[in-house]
Amino acid sequence: MTKGPLTRSKSNKVLGGVAGGIAAYTGLDLGITRVITAVACFTGIGLAAYAAAWALLPEEGKTTSAMEDLANRVYGKPGEPGAEPAPGSEWVPTPESDAVTEPEVVIEPEPVEPETPAEQG
């Protein structure tokens, strides 16, 4: 039996599809997984874990999570025109992304002529 990646379920979801995705990935019964998830959500850490799983797991059939989709909408996908790296992160420019950067503009000051002794007067 080959397991696919852990994803949020599109067909077996009540809230975000996390319990359905866990049930499909582990092979546990969906009802048991939902009961365990509901009991865990009544504890402080369980609700945070559910929210993190919803944000970080991609939906079934997709390759990006909700957080990646949000970051791509805000900052643009790397390599697209106008895309910027997220704050605190660095990406190495590829030839495609390097080609869309703004050209560097250098403004040189105008030369100033020295005053002649007659003008100092």
C-alpha positions as CSV (number, residue, x, y, z in Angstrom):
1,M,0.0,0.0,0.0
2,T,1.5,3.3,-1.1
3,K,0.6,6.4,1.0
4,G,0.3,9.7,-0.7
5,P,1.1,13.0,1.0
6,L,-0.8,14.1,4.0
7,T,-3.4,16.6,2.7
8,R,-6.7,18.1,3.9
9,S,-9.7,16.2,2.5
10,K,-12.1,17.9,0.1
11,S,-14.8,15.3,0.3
12,N,-14.7,14.3,4.0
13,K,-14.7,17.7,5.7
14,V,-16.8,19.4,8.3
15,L,-14.6,22.4,9.0
16,G,-11.3,22.3,7.3
17,G,-10.8,18.7,6.2
18,V,-8.0,18.1,8.6
19,A,-9.6,15.1,10.3
20,G,-10.6,13.6,7.0
21,G,-7.1,14.0,5.7
22,I,-5.6,12.4,8.8
23,A,-8.1,9.5,8.5
24,A,-7.2,8.9,4.9
25,Y,-3.5,9.1,5.5
26,T,-3.4,6.8,8.6
27,G,-6.2,4.4,7.5
28,L,-8.2,5.0,10.7
29,D,-11.9,5.2,10.7
30,L,-13.2,8.7,9.9
31,G,-15.6,8.7,12.9
32,I,-12.8,7.8,15.4
33,T,-10.5,10.4,13.9
34,R,-13.2,13.1,14.2
35,V,-13.9,12.2,17.9
36,I,-10.1,12.3,18.7
37,T,-9.8,15.6,16.9
38,A,-12.9,17.1,18.7
39,V,-11.6,16.0,22.1
40,A,-8.2,17.4,21.3
41,C,-9.7,20.7,20.3
42,F,-11.2,21.2,23.7
43,T,-7.7,21.4,25.1
44,G,-5.7,24.5,24.4
45,I,-3.0,22.8,22.4
46,G,-5.5,20.8,20.3
47,L,-7.2,23.9,18.8
48,A,-3.8,25.5,18.0
49,A,-2.6,22.2,16.4
50,Y,-5.8,22.0,14.3
51,A,-5.4,25.6,13.1
52,A,-1.7,25.0,12.2
53,A,-2.6,21.8,10.3
54,W,-5.3,23.6,8.4
55,A,-2.9,26.4,7.4
56,L,0.1,24.2,6.6
57,L,-1.5,21.1,4.9
58,P,-2.4,21.5,1.3
59,E,-5.9,20.7,0.2
60,E,-6.4,17.4,-1.6
61,G,-5.4,17.8,-5.2
62,K,-3.3,20.9,-4.6
63,T,0.4,21.2,-4.0
64,T,0.4,24.5,-2.0
65,S,-1.0,25.1,1.5
66,A,-3.3,28.0,2.5
67,M,-0.3,29.8,3.9
68,E,1.7,29.4,0.7
69,D,-1.3,30.6,-1.3
70,L,-1.6,33.7,1.0
71,A,2.1,34.5,0.7
72,N,2.0,34.1,-3.1
73,R,-1.0,36.6,-3.3
74,V,0.8,39.1,-1.0
75,Y,4.4,38.9,-2.2
76,G,3.9,37.2,-5.6
77,K,5.5,33.9,-6.7
78,P,9.3,34.0,-6.9
79,G,10.3,34.7,-10.5
80,E,7.2,36.6,-11.5
81,P,7.3,40.3,-12.3
82,G,7.0,42.4,-9.2
83,A,7.6,39.5,-6.8
84,E,9.5,40.3,-3.6
85,P,10.9,37.9,-1.1
86,A,9.0,37.6,2.2
87,P,10.4,39.7,5.1
88,G,13.2,37.8,6.8
89,S,13.7,35.4,4.0
90,E,16.1,35.3,1.1
91,W,15.7,33.7,-2.3
92,V,18.5,33.3,-4.8
93,P,17.5,35.0,-8.0
94,T,17.2,32.8,-11.0
95,P,17.8,34.2,-14.5
96,E,14.1,34.6,-14.9
97,S,13.6,36.5,-11.7
98,D,16.8,38.5,-12.2
99,A,15.5,39.7,-15.6
100,V,12.4,41.4,-14.0
101,T,14.3,43.5,-11.5
102,E,14.4,47.2,-11.8
103,P,17.5,48.7,-13.5
104,E,19.9,50.5,-11.2
105,V,19.7,54.3,-11.7
106,V,22.8,56.3,-10.9
107,I,22.5,60.1,-10.6
108,E,25.7,61.9,-10.8
109,P,26.0,65.5,-9.4
110,E,26.6,68.4,-11.8
111,P,30.1,69.8,-11.7
112,V,30.5,73.1,-9.9
113,E,32.9,75.7,-11.3
114,P,35.2,77.4,-8.9
115,E,34.7,81.0,-8.2
116,T,37.1,83.6,-9.7
117,P,38.8,86.2,-7.5
118,A,36.7,89.0,-9.1
119,E,33.4,87.3,-8.0
120,Q,34.6,86.8,-4.4
121,G,34.8,90.5,-3.9
